[in-house]
Amino acid sequence: MSLLKLPEIKASAISRVQFDARPDALERWEPAIRAASSEDATISVYDTIGWSWEGEGVTAKRISAALRAIGGRDVTVNINSPGGDFFEGVAIYNLLRAHPHKVTVQVMGLAASAASVIAMAGDEILMGDGAFLMIHNAWAIAIGNRHDMVAASEQLAPFDAAMADVYAARSGMTPVQTAALMDKETWINASQAVDDGFATGLMEASQITHETNAQGNKKYLALVEASMAKAGHSRSMRRDVFKNLFSGTPSAAGDSAMPSAGADIAASLQTLLSTVQGTI
């Protein structure tokens, strides 16, 4: 087990509600922020949790494979993510929590929503200058009549309670206090995170870099995703839009590259963003 006695989160997926990254987190996310260097036993969480515009973001399957490759060693987890699927985040948290060696989490830019849950699995949690944690109640898009909305609310409640318990165990606050922070949809900067017990220390500026070439079109995509979510478009509808947009041949440049729909992809994304926002 982890060096700390962190609580396990028990959660099984429910079919009536889909958990998504919050639009405000997508808007504030800067994908270019990365670790300046990576050690051998390092896991990078630089994308949405669960489904992403490329089809698959950071998943428990991927993290499990990385942990198996690392084996019986300490592990460092570098995070810059707007969050995403709650259940994938819980599964990743539980995997890291169960790792029998030290887990160091480094929040480079943003650990929002499900990514903040993952961050809590660290025995040591370090925050970069300008980095933020964002904690809130489970955020989802639900469709149906008023009875469906009541049912969705009831289904969300136990997951909120589980998250409040994890934040409390990490920070030393009570679950009531952390639940209040979640109700307020709280953004916590690096120094405040240390003061409040959500982090154990700060990172040196030299440990963080901005890899512009790694960002690609992700920022545009995040803005489009946020606008569509605000407009009430379901995850399946958003996925279809991006699937049609990126119907070209995927790039072979590595995990930092996006599938290419042509040299003018940025302009196409900006047009799509403007259309969704109703500005043209």
C-alpha positions as CSV (number, residue, x, y, z in Angstrom):
1,M,0.0,0.0,0.0
2,S,0.9,3.7,-0.2
3,L,3.1,5.1,2.5
4,L,0.1,7.1,3.7
5,K,-3.1,5.5,4.9
6,L,-5.4,7.1,2.3
7,P,-9.0,6.0,2.0
8,E,-10.1,3.9,-1.0
9,I,-12.9,5.4,-3.1
10,K,-15.5,2.8,-3.9
11,A,-17.5,3.8,-6.9
12,S,-19.2,1.9,-9.7
13,A,-20.3,3.6,-12.9
14,I,-23.9,4.6,-13.3
15,S,-25.6,4.7,-16.6
16,R,-27.9,7.7,-16.2
17,V,-25.2,10.3,-15.6
18,Q,-22.0,11.1,-17.5
19,F,-19.2,12.9,-15.7
20,D,-17.3,15.5,-17.7
21,A,-14.6,18.1,-17.3
22,R,-16.1,21.4,-16.2
23,P,-16.1,24.1,-18.9
24,D,-14.3,26.7,-16.6
25,A,-11.5,24.2,-16.1
26,L,-11.2,23.5,-19.8
27,E,-11.0,27.3,-20.4
28,R,-8.2,27.8,-17.9
29,W,-6.2,24.8,-18.8
30,E,-2.8,25.5,-20.6
31,P,-1.8,22.3,-22.2
32,A,1.8,23.5,-23.0
33,I,2.8,23.4,-19.3
34,R,5.0,20.3,-18.7
35,A,7.8,19.1,-16.5
36,A,11.1,20.4,-17.6
37,S,12.6,16.9,-17.3
38,S,11.3,13.4,-16.5
39,E,12.9,10.7,-14.6
40,D,12.6,7.0,-15.6
41,A,9.9,6.2,-13.2
42,T,7.5,9.0,-14.2
43,I,3.9,9.0,-15.3
44,S,2.6,12.0,-17.2
45,V,-1.0,13.1,-16.8
46,Y,-1.2,15.8,-19.5
47,D,-4.7,15.4,-20.9
48,T,-8.3,15.0,-20.0
49,I,-9.2,12.1,-17.7
50,G,-11.0,9.4,-19.6
51,W,-12.4,10.3,-23.1
52,S,-10.7,13.1,-24.9
53,W,-10.9,14.7,-28.3
54,E,-8.4,12.2,-29.6
55,G,-10.6,9.3,-28.5
56,E,-8.8,8.2,-25.3
57,G,-7.2,10.5,-22.8
58,V,-5.6,9.4,-19.5
59,T,-7.2,6.2,-18.5
60,A,-6.8,3.7,-15.6
61,K,-5.7,1.1,-18.2
62,R,-2.9,3.3,-19.3
63,I,-1.8,4.1,-15.7
64,S,-2.0,0.5,-14.7
65,A,0.3,-0.5,-17.5
66,A,2.8,2.3,-16.6
67,L,2.8,1.1,-12.9
68,R,3.5,-2.4,-14.0
69,A,6.4,-1.2,-16.1
70,I,7.8,0.8,-13.2
71,G,7.5,-2.1,-10.8
72,G,8.9,-2.0,-7.3
73,R,10.1,1.6,-7.4
74,D,9.1,5.0,-6.2
75,V,7.0,6.8,-8.9
76,T,6.5,10.5,-9.8
77,V,3.2,11.6,-11.3
78,N,3.3,14.9,-13.2
79,I,-0.2,16.4,-13.6
80,N,-1.5,19.2,-15.8
81,S,-5.1,18.2,-16.5
82,P,-8.6,19.9,-16.6
83,G,-10.1,16.7,-15.2
84,G,-12.8,14.7,-16.9
85,D,-14.5,11.3,-16.2
86,F,-15.0,10.8,-12.4
87,F,-14.8,7.1,-12.5
88,E,-11.6,7.0,-14.5
89,G,-10.1,9.5,-12.0
90,V,-11.3,7.3,-9.0
91,A,-9.7,4.2,-10.6
92,I,-6.4,6.0,-11.2
93,Y,-6.5,7.3,-7.6
94,N,-7.0,3.8,-6.3
95,L,-4.2,2.4,-8.5
96,L,-1.7,5.0,-7.2
97,R,-3.0,4.6,-3.6
98,A,-2.2,0.9,-3.9
99,H,1.3,1.3,-5.2
100,P,3.6,-0.2,-2.6
101,H,6.3,2.5,-2.9
102,K,6.4,6.3,-2.6
103,V,4.2,8.3,-4.9
104,T,5.2,11.9,-5.5
105,V,2.6,14.0,-7.3
106,Q,3.8,17.2,-9.1
107,V,1.1,19.6,-10.2
108,M,2.6,21.6,-13.0
109,G,-0.3,23.8,-14.1
110,L,-3.8,22.5,-13.3
111,A,-5.2,19.6,-11.4
112,A,-8.9,20.2,-11.7
113,S,-11.9,18.0,-10.9
114,A,-11.1,14.3,-11.4
115,A,-7.4,15.3,-11.7
116,S,-7.5,16.8,-8.2
117,V,-8.7,13.4,-6.9
118,I,-5.8,11.7,-8.6
119,A,-3.4,14.3,-7.0
120,M,-4.6,13.3,-3.6
121,A,-3.0,9.9,-4.0
122,G,0.5,11.3,-3.5
123,D,2.5,10.7,-0.4
124,E,4.1,14.0,-1.4
125,I,2.2,16.6,-3.4
126,L,4.2,19.5,-4.9
127,M,2.7,22.5,-6.6
128,G,4.3,24.7,-9.3
129,D,4.3,28.4,-9.2
130,G,1.0,29.5,-10.7
131,A,-0.5,26.0,-10.4
132,F,-4.0,25.4,-9.1
133,L,-6.1,22.6,-7.7
134,M,-9.8,22.9,-8.4
135,I,-12.3,21.0,-6.3
136,H,-16.0,20.8,-6.7
137,N,-19.0,18.5,-6.5
138,A,-19.4,15.9,-9.2
139,W,-20.3,17.7,-12.4
140,A,-22.4,16.0,-15.0
141,I,-24.8,16.5,-17.9
142,A,-28.1,14.7,-17.4
143,I,-31.0,14.5,-19.7
144,G,-34.7,13.8,-18.9
145,N,-37.7,15.0,-17.0
146,R,-37.8,16.4,-13.5
147,H,-37.9,12.9,-12.0
148,D,-34.8,12.1,-13.9
149,M,-33.1,15.2,-12.6
150,V,-34.0,14.3,-9.0
151,A,-32.6,10.8,-9.6
152,A,-29.4,12.2,-11.1
153,S,-29.0,14.4,-8.0
154,E,-29.4,11.4,-5.7
155,Q,-26.9,9.4,-7.7
156,L,-24.3,12.2,-7.5
157,A,-24.5,12.7,-3.7
158,P,-22.5,9.6,-2.6
159,F,-19.7,10.5,-5.0
160,D,-19.5,14.0,-3.5
161,A,-19.3,12.5,-0.1
162,A,-16.5,10.1,-1.1
163,M,-14.5,13.0,-2.6
164,A,-15.0,15.1,0.5
165,D,-13.6,12.2,2.6
166,V,-10.5,12.0,0.4
167,Y,-9.8,15.7,0.5
168,A,-10.3,15.6,4.3
169,A,-7.9,12.7,4.8
170,R,-5.3,14.5,2.7
171,S,-5.7,18.0,4.3
172,G,-6.6,17.2,7.9
173,M,-9.8,19.2,7.5
174,T,-13.1,17.6,8.4
175,P,-15.4,16.2,5.6
176,V,-17.9,19.0,6.4
177,Q,-15.2,21.6,5.7
178,T,-14.0,20.0,2.5
179,A,-17.6,19.5,1.4
180,A,-18.1,23.3,1.9
181,L,-15.1,24.0,-0.3
182,M,-16.6,21.7,-3.0
183,D,-19.9,23.5,-2.8
184,K,-18.1,26.8,-3.5
185,E,-16.3,25.2,-6.4
186,T,-12.9,26.3,-5.0
187,W,-9.8,27.2,-6.9
188,I,-6.7,26.7,-4.6
189,N,-3.4,28.2,-5.6
190,A,0.0,26.6,-4.7
191,S,0.7,28.5,-1.5
192,Q,-2.9,28.1,-0.2
193,A,-2.8,24.4,-1.0
194,V,0.3,24.0,1.1
195,D,-1.2,26.1,3.9
196,D,-4.5,24.1,3.8
197,G,-2.8,20.7,3.7
198,F,-3.7,19.8,0.1
199,A,-0.1,19.9,-0.9
200,T,3.2,19.3,1.0
201,G,5.5,21.7,-0.8
202,L,6.3,23.9,-3.8
203,M,8.3,23.2,-6.9
204,E,11.2,25.3,-8.3
205,A,10.4,27.3,-11.4
206,S,13.2,25.6,-13.2
207,Q,11.3,22.3,-12.9
208,I,8.5,23.5,-15.2
209,T,8.6,24.5,-18.9
210,H,6.2,25.6,-21.6
211,E,6.4,23.2,-24.6
212,T,4.5,25.2,-27.2
213,N,4.9,22.4,-29.8
214,A,3.3,20.0,-27.3
215,Q,0.1,22.1,-27.1
216,G,-0.8,21.7,-30.8
217,N,-4.5,22.4,-31.2
218,K,-5.4,21.3,-27.7
219,K,-6.2,24.8,-26.4
220,Y,-8.6,25.4,-29.3
221,L,-10.2,22.0,-28.7
222,A,-10.6,22.7,-25.0
223,L,-12.3,26.0,-25.8
224,V,-14.6,24.3,-28.3
225,E,-15.3,21.5,-25.8
226,A,-16.1,24.1,-23.0
227,S,-18.5,26.0,-25.3
228,M,-20.3,22.9,-26.4
229,A,-20.7,21.7,-22.8
230,K,-22.0,25.1,-21.7
231,A,-24.5,24.9,-24.6
232,G,-25.8,21.6,-23.1
233,H,-24.4,19.3,-25.8
234,S,-24.0,15.7,-24.5
235,R,-20.6,14.0,-24.5
236,S,-21.7,11.7,-27.3
237,M,-22.7,14.6,-29.5
238,R,-19.4,16.4,-28.8
239,R,-17.5,13.2,-29.6
240,D,-19.3,13.0,-33.0
241,V,-18.3,16.6,-33.8
242,F,-14.7,16.0,-33.0
243,K,-14.7,12.6,-34.8
244,N,-16.0,14.3,-38.0
245,L,-13.5,17.2,-37.6
246,F,-10.5,14.8,-37.3
247,S,-11.5,12.4,-40.0
248,G,-8.0,12.6,-41.5
249,T,-5.1,10.4,-40.9
250,P,-3.6,10.5,-37.3
251,S,-0.2,11.9,-37.0
252,A,2.7,9.6,-36.1
253,A,4.6,12.3,-34.2
254,G,3.8,10.9,-30.7
255,D,1.4,11.5,-27.8
256,S,1.8,15.3,-28.0
257,A,0.5,15.5,-31.6
258,M,-3.1,15.8,-32.7
259,P,-4.7,14.0,-35.6
260,S,-4.4,16.4,-38.6
261,A,-7.3,17.6,-40.7
262,G,-5.1,19.9,-42.7
263,A,-2.8,22.8,-42.4
264,D,-5.7,25.2,-41.6
265,I,-6.9,23.1,-38.6
266,A,-6.5,26.0,-36.1
267,A,-8.6,28.2,-38.3
268,S,-11.3,25.5,-38.6
269,L,-11.3,25.1,-34.8
270,Q,-11.6,28.9,-34.3
271,T,-14.5,28.9,-36.8
272,L,-16.2,26.0,-34.9
273,L,-15.7,27.8,-31.6
274,S,-17.2,31.0,-32.9
275,T,-20.1,29.0,-34.3
276,V,-20.8,27.3,-31.0
277,Q,-20.6,30.6,-29.1
278,G,-23.0,32.2,-31.6
279,T,-20.6,35.0,-32.6
280,I,-20.9,34.5,-36.3
